[in-house]
């Protein structure tokens, strides 16, 4: 039968009386399109109002849902399932969007996977990205090689303004310094959120613009910014400043609910676990595994935390080169760097000390007021091995429940130790009598060695000025020969 819009015929479907219904062009049922879509490419499939609506030339595309792949022209191997999935894509290829507006703003980006409501929703040209979960990678625009799995995972990963170009100052503005000014678009590409800045006006013209918040979702450097006169004194016109360079978060992997949630321009991070790396903003090259591991690490770099609340940190932590292995290891870290904690609760209270090593359950912590907090260059090895104060430095304590002697001291063993065996010769620091440390500070029984004893006699206080090398011991008030 020949109709106004289609040719309908029946065809043999093998043997017997079975028949197929063949319709020569796309069907519309209550405005829902079913067929090949615009361009009538034989390998494309369109199901839904405005699905594959453009005159496509690309092959092997599937659009299911209203406006799915509606702008596609030359892209290949794309699949969009859900309302407005991949609806801005023109020439990108090998993308898969499943869910309301998943990859909705993608234009030429390729090899993307967005599954879930608004997953990769703002992506335009970013490639090789995977977002699985509601709002995963929602604000990413042009950054590539990102993986986010989980509700709100890497939600704020984006591209924003790094530097501005030359200011066109305008005229007739009111002189002053204006803070918290929200900038607006003058011309060029749009962004999701525009920067906030401090703007200085002198001689009726804008003379400087200092960014205090870099904005969200920039696409390229064609963007030119301005500010409403009402925000900078109420008078004047003609001010503008171009975006010179952009910065993006790239190479990040986040798996878990809100993993890497605040990460914006941080790069090369791995966040695995519920809210792991939640507050990470600008640092990079971090690896966090576990519930809230590295949670507050806003500006940390090259840190590795494994375990529940390992490296949890405090507000806006910024240390670098730390490693915590075990639940609550380095959980209070803030600005300290190059610390290593192995064992549950190891260096639990450490905040701003650096270059410390703790190995063992609550080593360097032990639930004590003497837990290391700000001390640096300390070593604690053993179950609840601990120093004598929270700020000691260069203290070494080895042994189960061993307690140190303070800064610049070493303890091996604990109060139950009855014998220590050392193989090989023992070489100690040598002193002159004048440079011996205080006998009272060293304590009864301390031993040392001098090189300038004068007429030494066993058990008698040593006198300097001679040339005899000899061992000495402390009585608590003097150093005697012996």
C-alpha positions in Angstrom: 0.0 0.0 0.0 1.3 3.5 -0.8 0.5 6.3 1.7 1.4 9.9 1.8 4.5 9.4 4.0 5.5 5.7 3.8 5.5 2.7 1.6 4.2 -0.4 3.4 4.5 -3.9 2.1 4.6 -7.4 3.3 7.6 -9.7 2.7 8.2 -13.4 3.0 9.8 -14.4 6.3 11.0 -17.8 5.3 8.6 -20.6 4.5 4.9 -21.0 5.2 2.4 -18.1 5.6 4.5 -15.9 8.0 5.0 -12.4 6.8 7.1 -9.2 7.9 5.7 -5.7 7.7 8.1 -3.4 5.9 7.7 0.4 6.2 9.8 2.5 3.9 10.5 5.5 6.3 10.5 6.4 10.0 7.3 6.1 11.9 5.8 8.7 14.3 3.5 7.5 17.0 2.2 10.4 19.2 5.3 12.4 18.0 7.6 9.6 19.1 10.0 8.7 16.3 10.9 5.1 15.5 13.3 4.4 12.7 16.7 5.5 11.3 16.6 9.1 12.3 17.7 12.2 10.3 19.8 11.2 7.3 18.2 7.8 7.1 21.5 6.0 7.7 20.8 2.3 7.6 23.0 1.5 10.6 21.5 4.1 12.9 18.5 3.5 15.2 16.3 6.3 16.5 13.5 5.8 19.1 11.9 8.9 20.7 10.8 12.4 20.0 13.7 14.3 18.3 16.0 11.4 18.7 18.8 11.5 16.0 16.9 14.5 14.6 19.7 16.1 12.6 20.8 15.0 9.2 23.3 12.5 10.3 26.0 10.9 8.2 27.7 9.0 11.0 27.2 5.2 11.2 26.2 2.8 14.0 24.5 5.2 16.3 21.6 4.5 18.6 19.4 7.2 20.2 16.6 6.0 22.5 14.6 8.7 24.4 13.5 12.3 23.7 16.3 14.3 22.1 18.8 11.5 22.5 21.7 12.3 20.0 19.4 15.0 18.5 22.3 17.1 17.1 24.5 14.2 15.8 26.0 14.8 12.3 29.2 12.8 11.7 29.7 10.9 14.9 30.1 7.1 14.9 29.3 4.3 17.4 27.4 6.5 19.8 24.7 5.2 22.1 22.3 7.5 24.0 19.5 6.0 26.1 17.4 8.4 28.1 16.0 11.9 27.9 18.5 14.3 26.2 21.4 11.9 26.4 24.3 13.1 24.2 21.8 15.6 22.7 24.6 18.2 21.9 27.0 15.7 20.3 27.8 16.6 16.7 30.9 14.6 15.8 32.1 12.8 18.9 32.4 9.0 18.6 32.2 5.8 20.7 30.3 7.5 23.5 27.7 5.8 25.7 25.2 7.9 27.7 22.5 6.2 29.8 20.2 8.2 32.0 18.6 11.6 32.1 21.0 14.2 30.4 24.0 11.8 30.7 26.7 13.3 28.5 24.0 15.9 27.5 26.4 18.8 26.6 29.0 16.6 24.9 29.9 18.1 21.5 33.0 16.5 20.1 34.3 14.4 23.0 34.9 10.7 22.3 35.1 7.4 24.1 33.0 8.7 27.0 30.8 6.6 29.3 28.1 8.4 31.3 25.6 6.2 33.2 23.2 7.8 35.7 21.3 11.0 36.1 23.5 13.9 34.8 26.6 11.8 34.7 29.2 13.7 32.7 26.4 16.2 32.1 28.6 19.2 31.3 31.3 17.4 29.4 31.9 19.1 26.0 35.2 18.0 24.5 36.7 15.9 27.3 37.6 12.4 26.0 38.1 8.9 27.5 36.1 9.7 30.6 33.9 7.3 32.6 31.2 8.5 35.0 28.9 6.0 36.6 26.4 7.2 39.2 24.2 10.2 39.8 26.1 13.4 39.1 29.4 11.7 38.7 31.8 14.0 36.9 28.9 16.4 36.5 30.9 19.6 36.1 33.7 18.4 34.0 33.9 20.2 30.6 37.2 19.6 28.7 39.4 17.5 31.0 40.1 13.9 29.8 41.1 10.5 31.2 38.9 10.6 34.3 37.0 7.8 36.0 34.3 8.3 38.6 32.1 5.5 39.9 29.6 6.4 42.6 26.9 9.0 43.5 28.6 12.4 43.2 32.0 10.9 42.6 34.4 13.7 41.3 31.3 15.9 40.9 33.4 19.1 41.0 36.2 18.0 38.8 36.3 20.9 36.3 38.3 23.4 34.3 38.6 27.0 35.6 40.7 30.1 35.2 44.4 29.9 35.9 45.5 33.4 34.7 43.9 36.5 33.1 45.2 38.6 30.2 45.6 42.3 29.8 43.0 44.5 31.4 41.0 46.9 29.4 40.2 49.4 32.1 37.2 51.3 30.8 36.3 54.8 32.0 34.2 56.8 34.5 34.3 54.1 37.2 34.4 55.0 40.9 37.8 54.7 42.5 38.3 52.1 45.2 39.1 48.4 46.0 36.1 46.1 45.6 36.2 42.6 47.0 34.0 39.6 46.3 33.0 40.8 42.9 31.3 38.1 40.8 32.5 38.5 37.2 30.2 38.1 34.2 30.6 37.1 30.6 31.5 39.9 28.1 32.0 37.7 25.1 33.2 34.3 23.9 32.5 30.9 25.4 30.3 30.5 28.4 31.1 28.8 31.7 29.0 27.3 34.4 30.2 29.7 37.1 32.3 32.8 36.6 35.2 33.9 38.8 35.0 36.0 41.9 37.7 38.7 42.1 39.1 41.7 43.9 39.0 44.7 41.5 41.0 47.9 42.0 40.0 51.1 40.3 42.2 54.1 40.0 41.8 57.2 37.9 38.3 56.0 36.9 39.6 52.8 35.3 40.1 49.3 36.4 43.8 48.8 37.1 44.0 45.3 38.5 41.9 42.1 38.8 42.9 39.4 41.3 41.0 36.2 41.2 39.8 34.8 44.6 37.6 32.0 43.2 38.5 30.7 39.8 35.0 29.7 38.5 33.7 26.4 37.2 33.2 24.8 33.8 35.3 26.8 31.3 35.7 25.5 27.8 38.4 27.5 26.2 40.3 30.8 26.3 37.9 32.8 24.0 36.1 33.9 27.2 36.3 37.6 28.0 35.1 38.7 31.4 33.7 41.9 32.8 31.8 43.0 35.9 28.6 44.9 36.4 29.1 48.6 37.3 26.8 48.1 40.2 29.4 45.8 41.7 32.3 48.2 41.4 31.0 51.5 42.6 27.9 52.0 40.5 29.4 54.0 37.6 31.5 53.5 34.5 31.7 51.2 31.5 34.1 49.5 29.1 36.0 47.3 31.5 36.9 43.8 30.3 39.7 41.2 30.8 40.3 38.0 28.7 41.0 34.6 30.1 44.6 33.8 29.3 45.1 30.2 30.6 42.9 27.5 32.1 43.6 24.7 34.5 41.9 21.3 34.7 41.8 18.2 36.9 43.0 15.3 34.8 43.9 11.6 35.3 41.8 11.2 38.4 40.0 8.0 39.5 37.3 8.0 42.2 35.2 5.0 43.3 32.6 5.4 46.0 29.9 7.7 47.2 31.2 11.3 47.0 34.8 10.0 46.5 36.8 13.0 45.4 33.7 15.2 45.7 35.4 18.6 45.9 38.4 17.8 43.7 38.4 20.6 41.1 41.8 21.0 39.4 43.7 18.3 41.3 45.3 15.7 39.0 46.5 12.1 39.0 44.7 11.1 42.1 43.0 7.8 43.1 40.2 7.9 45.6 38.5 4.7 46.6 36.0 4.4 49.3 33.0 6.3 50.8 34.0 10.0 50.8 37.7 9.1 50.2 39.5 12.4 49.2 36.2 14.3 49.7 37.8 17.7 50.2 40.7 17.4 47.8 40.7 20.6 45.7 44.1 21.4 44.1 46.7 18.9 45.3 47.8 16.0 43.1 49.2 12.5 42.8 47.5 11.2 46.0 46.2 7.6 46.6 43.4 7.2 49.2 41.8 3.8 49.9 39.1 3.4 52.7 36.2 5.1 54.3 36.9 8.8 54.5 40.6 8.2 53.8 42.3 11.6 53.2 38.9 13.3 53.7 40.1 16.8 54.5 43.2 16.8 52.2 42.3 19.9 50.3 45.8 20.7 49.0 47.8 17.6 49.8 50.3 16.1 47.2 51.9 12.7 46.8 50.2 11.2 49.9 49.1 7.6 50.3 46.5 6.6 52.9 45.1 3.1 53.3 42.4 2.3 55.9 39.3 3.8 57.5 40.0 7.5 58.3 43.7 7.1 57.4 45.0 10.6 56.7 41.5 12.0 57.5 43.2 15.3 58.3 41.7 18.6 59.6 40.1 21.4 57.7 42.0 22.2 54.5 45.0 19.9 55.1 48.0 20.6 52.9 50.8 18.2 53.8 52.7 16.3 51.2 54.6 13.0 50.9 52.8 11.4 53.8 51.9 7.6 54.0 49.5 6.1 56.4 48.7 2.4 56.4 46.1 1.2 58.8 42.9 2.5 60.3 43.2 6.0 61.8 46.9 6.2 61.0 47.9 9.9 60.6 44.2 10.7 61.1 44.9 14.2 62.5 47.5 15.3 59.9 47.3 18.9 58.7 50.4 20.6 57.4 53.0 17.9 58.3 54.9 16.3 55.5 57.0 13.2 54.7 55.6 11.1 57.6 55.1 7.3 57.5 52.7 5.6 59.9 52.1 1.8 59.7 49.5 0.3 62.1 46.1 1.2 63.5 46.3 4.6 65.1 49.9 5.1 64.4 50.8 8.8 64.7 47.1 9.4 65.3 47.6 12.9 66.7 50.3 14.1 64.4 49.3 17.5 62.9 52.2 19.6 61.7 55.3 17.6 62.5 57.3 16.2 59.6 59.8 13.4 58.8 58.4 11.0 61.4 58.1 7.2 61.2 55.8 5.1 63.4 55.3 1.4 63.0 53.0 -0.6 65.3 49.6 -0.3 66.9 49.2 3.3 68.1 52.9 3.9 67.8 53.6 7.5 68.5 50.2 7.9 70.0 49.2 5.3 72.7 46.1 7.4 73.7 48.5 9.6 75.7 48.9 13.3 76.4 52.5 12.7 75.2 51.3 11.6 71.7 53.4 13.2 69.0 51.7 16.2 67.6 54.2 18.7 66.4 57.5 16.9 66.8 59.7 16.2 63.7 62.3 13.6 62.8 61.1 11.1 65.3 61.0 7.3 65.1 58.6 5.1 67.1 58.7 1.3 66.5 56.6 -1.1 68.5 53.2 -1.4 70.1 52.3 2.0 71.6 56.0 3.1 71.5 55.8 6.7 72.7 57.9 9.8 73.4 57.9 11.9 76.5 56.2 15.0 75.1 54.0 16.0 72.2 56.6 18.3 70.6 59.9 16.2 70.9 62.2 16.1 67.9 64.8 13.7 66.8 63.6 11.1 69.3 64.0 7.4 68.6 62.0 4.8 70.6 62.0 1.1 69.8 60.1 -1.5 71.8 56.6 -2.5 72.9 55.2 0.2 75.2 58.7 1.7 75.2 58.9 5.4 76.4 61.5 7.8 75.1 63.8 10.1 76.9 63.0 13.3 75.0 64.5 15.2 72.1 67.8 14.0 70.6 67.6 10.6 72.5 67.3 7.0 71.7 65.6 4.2 73.6 65.8 0.5 72.7 63.7 -1.8 74.8 61.3 -1.2 77.6 61.3 -1.5 81.4 61.0 -5.3 81.2 64.1 -5.6 79.0 66.9 -7.4 81.0 69.5 -8.1 78.4 70.6 -6.4 75.1 73.0 -8.1 72.8 74.8 -6.3 70.1 77.2 -7.9 67.6 80.3 -6.2 66.5 82.2 -3.2 68.0 80.1 -0.3 69.3 81.3 3.2 68.3 80.1 6.1 70.3 80.6 9.8 70.0 83.9 11.0 71.7 84.1 14.1 73.8 86.7 16.2 75.5 86.0 16.6 79.2 84.8 20.2 78.6 82.2 19.1 76.0 80.7 16.2 77.9 76.9 16.6 78.3 75.5 17.4 81.8 75.9 14.5 84.1 72.7 15.3 85.8 70.8 15.4 82.5 72.4 12.2 81.3 71.5 10.5 84.5 73.1 7.9 86.8 74.8 5.1 84.8 75.2 7.0 81.5 78.4 6.2 79.8 80.6 8.1 77.4 84.2 8.4 76.2 86.7 11.3 76.5 90.0 11.8 74.6 91.8 14.3 76.9 91.8 12.8 80.4 94.6 14.1 82.6 96.1 11.5 85.0 92.9 9.5 85.2 92.2 7.3 88.2 89.4 4.7 88.3 86.2 5.9 90.0 87.5 9.5 90.4 86.0 12.5 88.6 87.7 12.9 85.3 89.9 16.0 84.6 90.6 17.4 81.1 93.7 18.9 79.6 95.6 15.7 79.1 95.9 13.3 76.2 94.5 10.0 77.6 91.5 8.4 75.8 89.3 6.7 78.4 85.7 5.7 79.2 83.7 7.6 81.8 80.3 7.1 83.5 77.8 9.5 85.1 77.1 9.5 88.9 74.3 11.9 88.3 76.4 14.8 89.5 79.8 14.2 87.9 81.6 12.1 85.2 84.0 9.6 86.8 86.6 7.5 85.1 85.6 3.9 84.5 
